[in-house]
Amino acid sequence: MDWVALVFTALQLYLLGQKNKWGFLFGLLGAAAWIYVNISLSIWGGVISNVIIVVILIHGWWSWDKTRTKEAK
């Protein structure tokens, strides 16, 4: 499962670097996979940090369209 999390996280970084909104989705999938891995290994700091990452990714996804709309005007 850690390989799945790694691939999703790498896709997230690549896509967001290319200014592609789909990077947020892969980031959420990667963070969810990391949360699973960290819970199964009882790494609570990893769980907490990935929950914070999920919140940041959701905020980024939500504000993406607002930023794009402002740039278009």
C-alpha positions as CSV (number, residue, x, y, z in Angstrom):
1,M,0.0,0.0,0.0
2,D,2.9,2.4,0.6
3,W,3.8,2.1,-3.1
4,V,0.3,3.1,-4.1
5,A,0.6,6.1,-1.7
6,L,3.9,7.0,-3.2
7,V,2.7,6.8,-6.8
8,F,-0.4,9.0,-6.0
9,T,1.8,11.5,-4.2
10,A,4.2,11.7,-7.1
11,L,1.3,12.2,-9.6
12,Q,0.0,14.9,-7.3
13,L,3.3,16.8,-7.3
14,Y,3.7,16.4,-11.1
15,L,0.2,17.5,-11.9
16,L,0.1,20.5,-9.6
17,G,3.5,21.5,-10.9
18,Q,1.9,21.5,-14.4
19,K,-0.9,23.7,-12.9
20,N,-3.4,20.8,-13.4
21,K,-6.3,20.7,-11.0
22,W,-6.4,16.9,-11.0
23,G,-3.3,17.0,-8.9
24,F,-5.6,17.7,-5.9
25,L,-7.5,14.5,-6.5
26,F,-4.3,12.4,-6.6
27,G,-3.1,14.2,-3.6
28,L,-6.3,13.2,-1.7
29,L,-5.9,9.6,-2.8
30,G,-2.3,9.6,-1.8
31,A,-3.0,11.1,1.6
32,A,-5.8,8.6,2.2
33,A,-3.4,5.8,1.4
34,W,-0.7,7.3,3.7
35,I,-3.3,7.6,6.5
36,Y,-4.1,3.9,6.0
37,V,-0.4,2.9,6.1
38,N,0.3,5.1,9.1
39,I,-2.7,3.7,11.0
40,S,-1.8,0.1,10.3
41,L,1.7,0.8,11.6
42,S,0.5,3.0,14.5
43,I,2.4,6.0,13.3
44,W,0.1,8.7,14.8
45,G,2.2,11.7,13.7
46,G,1.9,10.5,10.1
47,V,-1.8,10.2,10.5
48,I,-2.1,13.7,11.9
49,S,0.1,15.2,9.2
50,N,-1.8,13.6,6.4
51,V,-5.1,14.7,7.9
52,I,-3.7,18.3,7.8
53,I,-2.6,17.7,4.2
54,V,-6.2,16.5,3.3
55,V,-7.6,19.8,4.7
56,I,-5.1,21.8,2.7
57,L,-5.8,19.9,-0.5
58,I,-9.5,20.3,-0.1
59,H,-9.0,24.1,0.4
60,G,-6.8,24.2,-2.6
61,W,-9.3,22.3,-4.8
62,W,-12.1,24.6,-3.6
63,S,-10.2,27.8,-4.2
64,W,-8.7,26.8,-7.5
65,D,-11.7,27.9,-9.5
66,K,-12.0,31.2,-7.7
67,T,-8.3,32.0,-8.5
68,R,-8.8,31.0,-12.1
69,T,-11.9,33.1,-12.4
70,K,-10.1,36.2,-11.0
71,E,-7.2,35.7,-13.4
72,A,-9.5,35.5,-16.4
73,K,-11.1,38.9,-15.7
